[in-house]
Amino acid sequence: MLADTMGALDMVAARVAAGATVQFRPSGSSMVPLVRSRDLVTVRPVDPAKVEVGDIVLAKVAGTVYLHLVSAIDAAGGRVQISNNRGRINGWTGHAKVYGICVAVEGARRPRVDGKIRQ
């Protein structure tokens, strides 16, 4: 879900990287039941060093932007592993390419986001 093949998520990622809070409706089913296709999600800039396994982040992996889960962390290497909610691993990406964290889905606040927002 939520893979960027047409550039729409690239534009969202650029806005979030610049410090904006962005709401959008991604399509796809790879994040069900956490995010369903066309759910309204709110993404805020994140301090990538503070993300945890299970956080939903907006990140670029191998040239593609995803709104997917953090599935593993390599703190010493400054990188995180990104996966969908169906067990598919997209790959590892450096902290510089982790742009935002999903703070709400359809208005429902996501858990464990406090202290992770980049000011």
C-alpha atoms as a printed R data frame, in Angstrom:
    type eleno elety resid chain resno      x      y      z
1   ATOM     1    CA   MET     A     1  0.000  0.000  0.000
2   ATOM     2    CA   LEU     A     2  0.993  3.236 -0.172
3   ATOM     3    CA   ALA     A     3  3.867  2.814 -2.524
4   ATOM     4    CA   ASP     A     4  4.603  5.727 -4.759
5   ATOM     5    CA   THR     A     5  4.718  4.846 -8.410
6   ATOM     6    CA   MET     A     6  3.437  8.111 -9.864
7   ATOM     7    CA   GLY     A     7  5.195 10.726 -7.757
8   ATOM     8    CA   ALA     A     8  2.279 11.700 -5.516
9   ATOM     9    CA   LEU     A     9  3.994 10.414 -2.377
10  ATOM    10    CA   ASP     A    10  7.239 12.068 -3.483
11  ATOM    11    CA   MET     A    11  5.419 15.415 -3.292
12  ATOM    12    CA   VAL     A    12  3.976 14.567  0.136
13  ATOM    13    CA   ALA     A    13  7.438 13.456  1.323
14  ATOM    14    CA   ALA     A    14  8.986 16.740  0.160
15  ATOM    15    CA   ARG     A    15  6.387 18.746  2.087
16  ATOM    16    CA   VAL     A    16  6.839 16.674  5.244
17  ATOM    17    CA   ALA     A    17 10.652 16.865  4.951
18  ATOM    18    CA   ALA     A    18 10.280 20.656  4.765
19  ATOM    19    CA   GLY     A    19  8.423 20.634  8.097
20  ATOM    20    CA   ALA     A    20  4.756 20.497  7.078
21  ATOM    21    CA   THR     A    21  2.045 18.349  8.608
22  ATOM    22    CA   VAL     A    22  0.237 16.702  5.684
23  ATOM    23    CA   GLN     A    23 -3.086 14.888  5.386
24  ATOM    24    CA   PHE     A    24 -3.720 12.630  2.395
25  ATOM    25    CA   ARG     A    25 -5.603  9.505  1.307
26  ATOM    26    CA   PRO     A    26 -3.203  6.780  0.146
27  ATOM    27    CA   SER     A    27 -4.459  3.804 -1.880
28  ATOM    28    CA   GLY     A    28 -3.691  0.132 -1.610
29  ATOM    29    CA   SER     A    29 -4.242 -2.774  0.730
30  ATOM    30    CA   SER     A    30 -0.791 -3.709  2.045
31  ATOM    31    CA   MET     A    31 -1.294 -1.892  5.349
32  ATOM    32    CA   VAL     A    32 -4.771 -3.251  6.233
33  ATOM    33    CA   PRO     A    33 -6.070 -3.203  8.939
34  ATOM    34    CA   LEU     A    34 -3.834 -0.381 10.229
35  ATOM    35    CA   VAL     A    35 -4.536  1.809  7.187
36  ATOM    36    CA   ARG     A    36 -7.226  0.972  4.651
37  ATOM    37    CA   SER     A    37 -7.228  2.252  1.090
38  ATOM    38    CA   ARG     A    38 -8.305  5.912  0.938
39  ATOM    39    CA   ASP     A    39 -8.271  6.389  4.738
40  ATOM    40    CA   LEU     A    40 -7.358  9.939  5.708
41  ATOM    41    CA   VAL     A    41 -3.883  9.812  7.265
42  ATOM    42    CA   THR     A    42 -2.013 12.608  9.020
43  ATOM    43    CA   VAL     A    43  1.776 12.583  8.763
44  ATOM    44    CA   ARG     A    44  4.118 14.879 10.676
45  ATOM    45    CA   PRO     A    45  7.884 15.350 10.409
46  ATOM    46    CA   VAL     A    46  9.751 12.814 12.548
47  ATOM    47    CA   ASP     A    47 13.084 12.493 14.298
48  ATOM    48    CA   PRO     A    48 14.134  9.204 12.649
49  ATOM    49    CA   ALA     A    49 16.440  8.290 15.528
50  ATOM    50    CA   LYS     A    50 13.342  8.021 17.749
51  ATOM    51    CA   VAL     A    51 11.161  5.731 15.637
52  ATOM    52    CA   GLU     A    52 10.372  2.266 16.952
53  ATOM    53    CA   VAL     A    53  9.400 -1.047 15.428
54  ATOM    54    CA   GLY     A    54  5.676 -0.841 14.661
55  ATOM    55    CA   ASP     A    55  5.616  2.879 13.839
56  ATOM    56    CA   ILE     A    56  4.077  3.808 10.489
57  ATOM    57    CA   VAL     A    57  6.473  6.111  8.665
58  ATOM    58    CA   LEU     A    58  6.746  7.911  5.352
59  ATOM    59    CA   ALA     A    59 10.116  6.813  3.979
60  ATOM    60    CA   LYS     A    60 11.977  6.295  0.721
61  ATOM    61    CA   VAL     A    61 13.436  2.844  0.088
62  ATOM    62    CA   ALA     A    62 15.358  2.102 -3.118
63  ATOM    63    CA   GLY     A    63 13.857  5.125 -4.866
64  ATOM    64    CA   THR     A    64 10.219  4.517 -3.879
65  ATOM    65    CA   VAL     A    65  8.291  6.372 -1.161
66  ATOM    66    CA   TYR     A    66  6.155  4.220  1.124
67  ATOM    67    CA   LEU     A    67  3.807  4.770  4.044
68  ATOM    68    CA   HIS     A    68  4.777  1.528  5.765
69  ATOM    69    CA   LEU     A    69  5.895  0.016  9.049
70  ATOM    70    CA   VAL     A    70  9.267  0.154 10.712
71  ATOM    71    CA   SER     A    71 10.037 -3.564 11.038
72  ATOM    72    CA   ALA     A    72 13.618 -3.436 12.378
73  ATOM    73    CA   ILE     A    73 16.122 -0.846 13.567
74  ATOM    74    CA   ASP     A    74 19.888 -0.622 13.129
75  ATOM    75    CA   ALA     A    75 20.651  2.271 15.503
76  ATOM    76    CA   ALA     A    76 24.428  1.985 15.069
77  ATOM    77    CA   GLY     A    77 24.049  2.131 11.280
78  ATOM    78    CA   GLY     A    78 21.489  4.968 11.396
79  ATOM    79    CA   ARG     A    79 18.916  3.046  9.404
80  ATOM    80    CA   VAL     A    80 15.535  1.344  9.634
81  ATOM    81    CA   GLN     A    81 13.917 -1.555  7.818
82  ATOM    82    CA   ILE     A    82 10.579 -0.782  6.135
83  ATOM    83    CA   SER     A    83  7.853 -3.397  5.556
84  ATOM    84    CA   ASN     A    84  4.173 -3.553  4.777
85  ATOM    85    CA   ASN     A    85  1.626 -5.082  7.155
86  ATOM    86    CA   ARG     A    86  1.532 -8.363  5.221
87  ATOM    87    CA   GLY     A    87  5.100 -9.481  5.851
88  ATOM    88    CA   ARG     A    88  6.765 -8.041  2.746
89  ATOM    89    CA   ILE     A    89 10.059 -6.308  3.500
90  ATOM    90    CA   ASN     A    90 10.758 -3.299  1.283
91  ATOM    91    CA   GLY     A    91 14.326 -2.908  2.529
92  ATOM    92    CA   TRP     A    92 16.615 -0.783  4.672
93  ATOM    93    CA   THR     A    93 16.847  2.984  4.440
94  ATOM    94    CA   GLY     A    94 18.948  5.606  6.175
95  ATOM    95    CA   HIS     A    95 17.565  8.077  8.669
96  ATOM    96    CA   ALA     A    96 17.833 10.876  6.089
97  ATOM    97    CA   LYS     A    97 15.103  9.168  4.033
98  ATOM    98    CA   VAL     A    98 12.634  8.733  6.892
99  ATOM    99    CA   TYR     A    99 10.533 11.872  6.486
100 ATOM   100    CA   GLY     A   100  7.501 11.542  8.697
101 ATOM   101    CA   ILE     A   101  5.444  9.491 11.106
102 ATOM   102    CA   CYS     A   102  1.751  8.737 10.804
103 ATOM   103    CA   VAL     A   103  0.115 10.383 13.819
104 ATOM   104    CA   ALA     A   104 -3.539  9.675 12.936
105 ATOM   105    CA   VAL     A   105 -5.684  7.477 10.700
106 ATOM   106    CA   GLU     A   106 -9.242  8.675 10.042
107 ATOM   107    CA   GLY     A   107 -8.844 11.021 13.007
108 ATOM   108    CA   ALA     A   108 -7.839  8.247 15.437
109 ATOM   109    CA   ARG     A   109 -4.514  9.053 17.053
110 ATOM   110    CA   ARG     A   110 -1.744  6.489 16.527
111 ATOM   111    CA   PRO     A   111 -0.016  5.169 19.668
112 ATOM   112    CA   ARG     A   112  3.529  6.054 20.727
113 ATOM   113    CA   VAL     A   113  4.042  9.197 18.659
114 ATOM   114    CA   ASP     A   114  4.768 11.576 21.537
115 ATOM   115    CA   GLY     A   115  8.369 12.759 21.591
116 ATOM   116    CA   LYS     A   116  9.055 11.585 18.022
117 ATOM   117    CA   ILE     A   117  7.850 14.674 16.129
118 ATOM   118    CA   ARG     A   118 10.603 16.847 14.660
119 ATOM   119    CA   GLN     A   119 10.003 20.468 15.604
